Amino acid sequence: MKMLAHLVVPLCILVTCSFVEAIFAQRSYAKSSHKTVRALSLCQVHYALGEINVLLAPEGLRLECVKSGIVAVAAPPQWNVSLFNPVTKKFTRCSVEQCHSLGANFLTIYKHGNMAHIPFALPSRATVCGIAALKLESLDSFAKNLNNRYLRHEVHPSSASKATYVISSSLAIPKAEAFVMARLYGLREFDGIPLEFKFFRVKSLRKATVVLSTKSCEKKVVPITLFQCPSNFERVDSMETLFAESASGEGGIGLIIQEMDSSKEFPVNNKGH
């Protein structure tokens, strides 16, 4: 009996400790799930991805594609990118270095190059929706060289001859967020958040093709959980699996990517990436 008592007492203590730890863990989770943070909310429009609702905060980044329903989130310290579909409850994850444009082929605009390869001159000051920004213009030498190549039939008529890129200059946002956004949008990485990007085709310098624009900006207080991937979602191996269905069940980004690849305006050139 004494031996049994010696076994029962420690077991009771162990069970009690586990119960107390579970209660504290539950309270900690509840407290975390109710925590709110101040964020900057942007409404952006991307040529390929459509309207995107963006949330920026030191605690994380959230991009929600309205057309497809797909959400991308990233948070410190690793800033790994999780993309998930709230309808199918599936997600995939990659490191910030592995994060690529969802429609990389679409953004190929001249032979052996893409949006990320356009050289820019020193920036000038600008403002977008009340955000202090830097405006970068492509080098004149780049346009001249491309025009000469066009006359020799070395580049496609839809290739970009001139480009304008506007990025934020004073937002108190981690640099990693700007890097993730640029990667997802298929644009060149700078320290500032991508706000606008447009280019002029070598065959037509009068009409600009707007790749990215920012329509509105406002400050919000949001739950910190918006910067996290739901813990009960099923992980899939590839983005193709994740993008198989959209929120409307009509193909979503899968169809968008197919449209990009078959675009007559933009020649598909995988060597450019």
ABEGO torsion letter per residue (X at the ends): XAAAAAAAAAAAAAAAAAAAAAAAAAAAAAAAAABBBBBBBBBBBBAAAEBBBBBBBAAEBBBBBAAAGBBBBBBOAAGBBBBBBAAAGBBBBBBAAABBBABAAAABABBGBBAAABBBBBBBBBBBGGBBBBBBBBBAAAAAAAAAAAAAGABBAABBABBBBBBBAABBBBAAAAAAAAAAAGBBBBABBBABBBBBBAABAABBBBABBBABBBBBBBBAAAABBBAABBBBABAAAAAABBAAGAGEAAAAAAAAAABAABBBBAAAX
